[in-house]
Amino acid sequence: MRHRIRHRISHSILLKLTLILLVAGVAINMAVSHTFSLNWDFWQDFSRLHLKNYAGYIQHELGSPPQLEHAEKLGEKLKLSIRFESNQDHWSTNPSMPTLAELPHAELQENVPQFRRSRYRFFVIYPVANGVFIFSPKSYRKTMIHTLIPLMMVLTLILIVCYFAIKRVLRPLPVLIEGTRQVGQGRLDYRLPIWSKDELGQLSQAFNDMTEKLQKMIQAKEHLLRDVSHELRSPISRVKVALEFVDNSEIRQSIAEDMRDMETMVQEILETERLNSGFGTLKLENINMTDLCQEMTDIYSTTPPGVTLIKPSEPCSCRGDAGKLKMVLRNLLENSLKYSAHQSRPVEMHLWCDSHMHVMIQDFGHGIPLQDLPLIFEPFYRVDKSRNKATGGYGLGLSLCKTIVEAHGGTISVQSEEGDGCRIEVTLSLAN
């Protein structure tokens, strides 16, 4: 529990400032209380000295026997409460004055005062020949308490107002955090509301400017790829026609393979652009994924080291575009076969359904380095930095797979350890 509280405080500016406010409030209240306490000690000493010096004078002024009416006037003048007790009479100018029996005291000696404290008040017990006087200053402590409590309440109210003011000032921070998460997930069109013109408002505006520039840069790159791909289609078609007139079969075959690779690259770029632009629609239908996976397994079963399908006993269906999903499985299987040694275990395709439909393709090749895992779905990214044609294509296959899966509302993820193969899992919604 303590670790959780410490963790929350260390990860929240608002909680840190609130804690500072609380500590400051406690310190202020303690300082005010201490000031009042020092002031009370001063008046306590002053009262003792005052009553000791004037106890005899007061007794003389009251006369013998003392009268209540005279005592009330004198008490009002000197700001004192007076009580008199004798065998024949007793009276008090203040009903709250305690009796002699209620005050602890030593043996009484005539004209020798005793000082006592009770119920936040100080008393002077002054024995005389015909009785005992009890004097007490008007309750200054009560006045201080009545002042101190409202003051502390006002300070507490100020702290509460400060808390909500700070919370309002820091309001852009949760929005900014959410904005960074959205941009981190690829939503470059996400913009932050500008709450103020202070530093946090300037930070939000700088964030919006940054995401807008990033969006324009990526759009420019995508437009360039799309335009170049469109422009390449016609030359590729003309080269393929011209190849028919080449007599040398080896040269013709080599150029034809290069043209097929370029044509595949162009098709993948254009397909990705169509899906991202929103103009490439999916032909959604209920697909029997058990049959589709079996079909793809049969196609690549003779390609070393082979493919094995592990499927549930009941058919598993999802909602999607059969042609596009077949393209995803083809790319994933070809990658797994390409990076598996011929003598290794066959590539495994696992199919199962729970609340979603899952397809996992696992190979037992040399795996993907940890630092390359976050980047393998980026267009044109290849683990082999030499971009050797013998070890892979143009780095567009996995990017296209990710685009197609996300267009279906699904997810694709990869797990791999170098030397321990690779596992890529696709998750899609079940059929209606």
Beta strands, then each sheet from edge to edge (+ up, - down):
strand 1: 80-85
strand 2: 90-92
strand 3: 114-118
strand 4: 121-128
strand 5: 131-137
strand 6: 285-288
strand 7: 307-310
strand 8: 317-320
strand 9: 347-353
strand 10: 357-363
strand 11: 411-416
strand 12: 422-428
sheet 1: 2+ 1- 5+ 4- 3+
sheet 2: 6+ 8-
sheet 3: 7+ 9+ 10- 12+ 11-
end
